[in-house]
């Protein structure tokens, strides 16, 4: 049987469990028509490149399929009818890789990096941006005035 990869983007308003239910429904359709899902990855809630049906984010799910074309067409038809699915794309591939996809491997590399370098200038330790009066020039001016007041000569009247 031919091999396919399908990426499904579900609405951001649904939960991860509901997004998995969308993938389960697609899997069930394929299995009834004689196909199988060899690989399944949940990529998480990710931002979209552009707004789709007023959504800025979506749940991404990758399915590696080993199914006849009729089963894939029926699965795609059911996905178009599902209101929770924003988009999907099915591509025929030569083989389904068993290792994690590039998206998941990049996520794990990002988690490994804990230290991100020094904090940028112009921010407090809490990460809050400095206000207008808290700029370095104003602090230096105020310190200069305080020093000047300490050494001022009092006049006798």
Secondary structure as UniProt FT lines:
FT   STRAND          3..11
FT   TURN            12..13
FT   HELIX           16..32
FT   TURN            33..34
FT   STRAND          36..52
FT   TURN            53..54
FT   STRAND          55..66
FT   HELIX           69..81
FT   TURN            83..84
FT   STRAND          85..93
FT   HELIX           102..112
FT   TURN            121..122
FT   TURN            125..126
FT   HELIX           132..134
FT   HELIX           136..150
//
